[in-house]
């Protein structure tokens, strides 16, 4: 695996969540800096050896508009 993609969203209670696409990896943190560190740690724990060379964070933001 060359690359792994995480979908990053703002958590309703504050902070951020990150869920990997195609792998059973989920993590959360209070700030973006902490989330980046948590994602790196989670990927390292999930893949003992031969892990991805790139970690891509895809930020998703929902906005609700009223008519």
N, CA, C and O atoms as a GROMACS GRO file, in nm:
protein
  268
    1UNK      N    1   0.084  -0.117   0.000
    1UNK     CA    2   0.000   0.000   0.000
    1UNK      C    3   0.089   0.124   0.000
    1UNK      O    4   0.175   0.141   0.087
    2UNK      N    5   0.068   0.208  -0.096
    2UNK     CA    6   0.150   0.328  -0.109
    2UNK      C    7   0.091   0.446  -0.033
    2UNK      O    8   0.165   0.529   0.020
    3UNK      N    9  -0.043   0.454  -0.027
    3UNK     CA   10  -0.108   0.570   0.032
    3UNK      C   11  -0.233   0.526   0.108
    3UNK      O   12  -0.300   0.431   0.069
    4UNK      N   13  -0.264   0.596   0.216
    4UNK     CA   14  -0.388   0.574   0.289
    4UNK      C   15  -0.456   0.710   0.304
    4UNK      O   16  -0.391   0.812   0.327
    5UNK      N   17  -0.587   0.710   0.289
    5UNK     CA   18  -0.665   0.833   0.295
    5UNK      C   19  -0.754   0.830   0.418
    5UNK      O   20  -0.820   0.730   0.446
    6UNK      N   21  -0.756   0.942   0.490
    6UNK     CA   22  -0.844   0.959   0.605
    6UNK      C   23  -0.945   1.069   0.575
    6UNK      O   24  -0.909   1.175   0.523
    7UNK      N   25  -1.070   1.043   0.609
    7UNK     CA   26  -1.174   1.144   0.601
    7UNK      C   27  -1.180   1.213   0.737
    7UNK      O   28  -1.205   1.148   0.838
    8UNK      N   29  -1.156   1.344   0.739
    8UNK     CA   30  -1.151   1.420   0.863
    8UNK      C   31  -1.275   1.509   0.871
    8UNK      O   32  -1.308   1.581   0.777
    9UNK      N   33  -1.342   1.503   0.986
    9UNK     CA   34  -1.461   1.584   1.009
    9UNK      C   35  -1.453   1.649   1.146
    9UNK      O   36  -1.385   1.599   1.236
   10UNK      N   37  -1.521   1.761   1.162
   10UNK     CA   38  -1.533   1.822   1.293
   10UNK      C   39  -1.632   1.740   1.374
   10UNK      O   40  -1.740   1.705   1.324
   11UNK      N   41  -1.597   1.708   1.497
   11UNK     CA   42  -1.686   1.630   1.584
   11UNK      C   43  -1.793   1.723   1.642
   11UNK      O   44  -1.764   1.839   1.673
   12UNK      N   45  -1.915   1.674   1.658
   12UNK     CA   46  -2.023   1.758   1.712
   12UNK      C   47  -1.992   1.812   1.852
   12UNK      O   48  -2.034   1.922   1.886
   13UNK      N   49  -1.918   1.736   1.931
   13UNK     CA   50  -1.885   1.778   2.068
   13UNK      C   51  -1.756   1.858   2.074
   13UNK      O   52  -1.711   1.895   2.183
   14UNK      N   53  -1.697   1.885   1.959
   14UNK     CA   54  -1.571   1.960   1.952
   14UNK      C   55  -1.457   1.870   1.911
   14UNK      O   56  -1.463   1.749   1.932
   15UNK      N   57  -1.355   1.927   1.855
   15UNK     CA   58  -1.241   1.849   1.810
   15UNK      C   59  -1.265   1.792   1.671
   15UNK      O   60  -1.349   1.841   1.596
   16UNK      N   61  -1.190   1.688   1.638
   16UNK     CA   62  -1.192   1.631   1.504
   16UNK      C   63  -1.189   1.478   1.512
   16UNK      O   64  -1.136   1.420   1.606
   17UNK      N   65  -1.248   1.414   1.409
   17UNK     CA   66  -1.239   1.269   1.395
   17UNK      C   67  -1.175   1.238   1.260
   17UNK      O   68  -1.187   1.316   1.166
   18UNK      N   69  -1.107   1.125   1.252
   18UNK     CA   70  -1.046   1.081   1.127
   18UNK      C   71  -1.072   0.933   1.109
   18UNK      O   72  -1.041   0.852   1.197
   19UNK      N   73  -1.129   0.897   0.994
   19UNK     CA   74  -1.161   0.757   0.963
   19UNK      C   75  -1.092   0.720   0.832
   19UNK      O   76  -1.107   0.789   0.731
   20UNK      N   77  -1.018   0.610   0.833
   20UNK     CA   78  -0.946   0.565   0.715
   20UNK      C   79  -1.043   0.507   0.613
   20UNK      O   80  -1.142   0.443   0.649
   21UNK      N   81  -1.013   0.529   0.486
   21UNK     CA   82  -1.090   0.471   0.377
   21UNK      C   83  -1.023   0.339   0.340
   21UNK      O   84  -0.907   0.337   0.299
   22UNK      N   85  -1.095   0.229   0.353
   22UNK     CA   86  -1.041   0.098   0.316
   22UNK      C   87  -0.962   0.028   0.423
   22UNK      O   88  -0.904  -0.078   0.398
   23UNK      N   89  -0.959   0.083   0.543
   23UNK     CA   90  -0.890   0.018   0.655
   23UNK      C   91  -0.969   0.050   0.782
   23UNK      O   92  -1.034   0.154   0.792
   24UNK      N   93  -0.961  -0.038   0.878
   24UNK     CA   94  -1.034  -0.021   1.004
   24UNK      C   95  -0.953   0.062   1.102
   24UNK      O   96  -0.906   0.012   1.204
   25UNK      N   97  -0.936   0.191   1.069
   25UNK     CA   98  -0.860   0.281   1.154
   25UNK      C   99  -0.946   0.405   1.182
   25UNK      O  100  -0.997   0.467   1.089
   26UNK      N  101  -0.961   0.439   1.309
   26UNK     CA  102  -1.037   0.557   1.350
   26UNK      C  103  -0.964   0.621   1.466
   26UNK      O  104  -0.914   0.552   1.555
   27UNK      N  105  -0.957   0.753   1.466
   27UNK     CA  106  -0.897   0.824   1.577
   27UNK      C  107  -0.962   0.961   1.590
   27UNK      O  108  -1.032   1.006   1.498
   28UNK      N  109  -0.939   1.027   1.701
   28UNK     CA  110  -0.996   1.159   1.725
   28UNK      C  111  -0.901   1.240   1.811
   28UNK      O  112  -0.815   1.185   1.880
   29UNK      N  113  -0.917   1.373   1.806
   29UNK     CA  114  -0.831   1.462   1.884
   29UNK      C  115  -0.900   1.598   1.898
   29UNK      O  116  -0.996   1.628   1.828
   30UNK      N  117  -0.848   1.678   1.990
   30UNK     CA  118  -0.905   1.810   2.017
   30UNK      C  119  -0.859   1.917   1.918
   30UNK      O  120  -0.931   2.014   1.895
   31UNK      N  121  -0.742   1.901   1.861
   31UNK     CA  122  -0.690   2.001   1.768
   31UNK      C  123  -0.634   1.932   1.644
   31UNK      O  124  -0.613   1.810   1.643
   32UNK      N  125  -0.611   2.010   1.538
   32UNK     CA  126  -0.556   1.951   1.416
   32UNK      C  127  -0.415   1.899   1.437
   32UNK      O  128  -0.379   1.795   1.382
   33UNK      N  129  -0.335   1.969   1.515
   33UNK     CA  130  -0.198   1.922   1.542
   33UNK      C  131  -0.202   1.787   1.615
   33UNK      O  132  -0.126   1.696   1.581
   34UNK      N  133  -0.290   1.775   1.714
   34UNK     CA  134  -0.304   1.648   1.786
   34UNK      C  135  -0.360   1.540   1.696
   34UNK      O  136  -0.323   1.423   1.709
   35UNK      N  137  -0.450   1.577   1.605
   35UNK     CA  138  -0.508   1.478   1.513
   35UNK      C  139  -0.401   1.423   1.420
   35UNK      O  140  -0.396   1.303   1.395
   36UNK      N  141  -0.316   1.510   1.368
   36UNK     CA  142  -0.208   1.463   1.279
   36UNK      C  143  -0.118   1.362   1.351
   36UNK      O  144  -0.081   1.260   1.293
   37UNK      N  145  -0.083   1.392   1.474
   37UNK     CA  146   0.000   1.299   1.552
   37UNK      C  147  -0.075   1.169   1.579
   37UNK      O  148  -0.017   1.061   1.572
   38UNK      N  149  -0.205   1.179   1.611
   38UNK     CA  150  -0.284   1.059   1.640
   38UNK      C  151  -0.300   0.971   1.516
   38UNK      O  152  -0.298   0.849   1.527
   39UNK      N  153  -0.316   1.033   1.400
   39UNK     CA  154  -0.327   0.956   1.274
   39UNK      C  155  -0.197   0.883   1.247
   39UNK      O  156  -0.199   0.764   1.214
   40UNK      N  157  -0.085   0.951   1.261
   40UNK     CA  158   0.044   0.884   1.238
   40UNK      C  159   0.063   0.766   1.334
   40UNK      O  160   0.109   0.659   1.294
   41UNK      N  161   0.027   0.786   1.460
   41UNK     CA  162   0.040   0.678   1.559
   41UNK      C  163  -0.053   0.562   1.526
   41UNK      O  164  -0.012   0.446   1.536
   42UNK      N  165  -0.177   0.592   1.488
   42UNK     CA  166  -0.273   0.486   1.455
   42UNK      C  167  -0.228   0.406   1.333
   42UNK      O  168  -0.242   0.283   1.332
   43UNK      N  169  -0.175   0.473   1.233
   43UNK     CA  170  -0.125   0.403   1.114
   43UNK      C  171  -0.006   0.316   1.151
   43UNK      O  172   0.004   0.202   1.104
   44UNK      N  173   0.083   0.366   1.234
   44UNK     CA  174   0.198   0.288   1.278
   44UNK      C  175   0.158   0.164   1.355
   44UNK      O  176   0.221   0.059   1.342
   45UNK      N  177   0.054   0.176   1.437
   45UNK     CA  178   0.006   0.060   1.514
   45UNK      C  179  -0.066  -0.041   1.425
   45UNK      O  180  -0.056  -0.162   1.447
   46UNK      N  181  -0.138   0.008   1.325
   46UNK     CA  182  -0.218  -0.080   1.239
   46UNK      C  183  -0.130  -0.162   1.144
   46UNK      O  184  -0.156  -0.280   1.122
   47UNK      N  185  -0.028  -0.099   1.090
   47UNK     CA  186   0.063  -0.166   0.996
   47UNK      C  187   0.196  -0.189   1.066
   47UNK      O  188   0.273  -0.096   1.085
   48UNK      N  189   0.221  -0.312   1.104
   48UNK     CA  190   0.348  -0.345   1.170
   48UNK      C  191   0.467  -0.314   1.080
   48UNK      O  192   0.562  -0.247   1.120
   49UNK      N  193   0.460  -0.364   0.959
   49UNK     CA  194   0.565  -0.337   0.859
   49UNK      C  195   0.496  -0.313   0.726
   49UNK      O  196   0.379  -0.346   0.708
   50UNK      N  197   0.568  -0.256   0.633
   50UNK     CA  198   0.517  -0.232   0.498
   50UNK      C  199   0.389  -0.148   0.497
   50UNK      O  200   0.295  -0.178   0.424
   51UNK      N  201   0.387  -0.045   0.579
   51UNK     CA  202   0.274   0.046   0.583
   51UNK      C  203   0.279   0.146   0.469
   51UNK      O  204   0.373   0.145   0.389
   52UNK      N  205   0.179   0.230   0.460
   52UNK     CA  206   0.175   0.328   0.351
   52UNK      C  207   0.287   0.432   0.364
   52UNK      O  208   0.330   0.466   0.473
   53UNK      N  209   0.332   0.479   0.249
   53UNK     CA  210   0.435   0.582   0.246
   53UNK      C  211   0.375   0.721   0.263
   53UNK      O  212   0.442   0.813   0.312
   54UNK      N  213   0.249   0.736   0.223
   54UNK     CA  214   0.181   0.865   0.231
   54UNK      C  215   0.052   0.853   0.310
   54UNK      O  216  -0.019   0.753   0.298
   55UNK      N  217   0.023   0.953   0.389
   55UNK     CA  218  -0.104   0.962   0.462
   55UNK      C  219  -0.171   1.090   0.413
   55UNK      O  220  -0.118   1.200   0.430
   56UNK      N  221  -0.288   1.075   0.354
   56UNK     CA  222  -0.362   1.190   0.301
   56UNK      C  223  -0.481   1.217   0.392
   56UNK      O  224  -0.557   1.126   0.424
   57UNK      N  225  -0.498   1.342   0.432
   57UNK     CA  226  -0.612   1.383   0.513
   57UNK      C  227  -0.709   1.460   0.423
   57UNK      O  228  -0.674   1.564   0.366
   58UNK      N  229  -0.831   1.409   0.411
   58UNK     CA  230  -0.935   1.472   0.330
   58UNK      C  231  -1.034   1.536   0.425
   58UNK      O  232  -1.106   1.466   0.495
   59UNK      N  233  -1.039   1.669   0.427
   59UNK     CA  234  -1.126   1.741   0.520
   59UNK      C  235  -1.264   1.759   0.461
   59UNK      O  236  -1.279   1.806   0.348
   60UNK      N  237  -1.367   1.720   0.538
   60UNK     CA  238  -1.506   1.731   0.496
   60UNK      C  239  -1.575   1.827   0.593
   60UNK      O  240  -1.564   1.814   0.715
   61UNK      N  241  -1.645   1.922   0.536
   61UNK     CA  242  -1.714   2.020   0.619
   61UNK      C  243  -1.858   2.033   0.569
   61UNK      O  244  -1.881   2.064   0.452
   62UNK      N  245  -1.952   2.010   0.656
   62UNK     CA  246  -2.093   2.023   0.622
   62UNK      C  247  -2.144   2.160   0.665
   62UNK      O  248  -2.116   2.206   0.775
   63UNK      N  249  -2.219   2.222   0.576
   63UNK     CA  250  -2.286   2.347   0.610
   63UNK      C  251  -2.433   2.330   0.579
   63UNK      O  252  -2.470   2.276   0.475
   64UNK      N  253  -2.516   2.377   0.669
   64UNK     CA  254  -2.660   2.367   0.650
   64UNK      C  255  -2.714   2.508   0.628
   64UNK      O  256  -2.691   2.599   0.708
   65UNK      N  257  -2.787   2.524   0.519
   65UNK     CA  258  -2.847   2.653   0.487
   65UNK      C  259  -2.998   2.639   0.493
   65UNK      O  260  -3.053   2.535   0.458
   66UNK      N  261  -3.064   2.742   0.538
   66UNK     CA  262  -3.210   2.743   0.536
   66UNK      C  263  -3.258   2.827   0.421
   66UNK      O  264  -3.193   2.923   0.379
   67UNK      N  265  -3.374   2.790   0.370
   67UNK     CA  266  -3.429   2.863   0.254
   67UNK      C  267  -3.498   2.990   0.296
   67UNK      O  268  -3.550   3.063   0.211
   0.00000   0.00000   0.00000
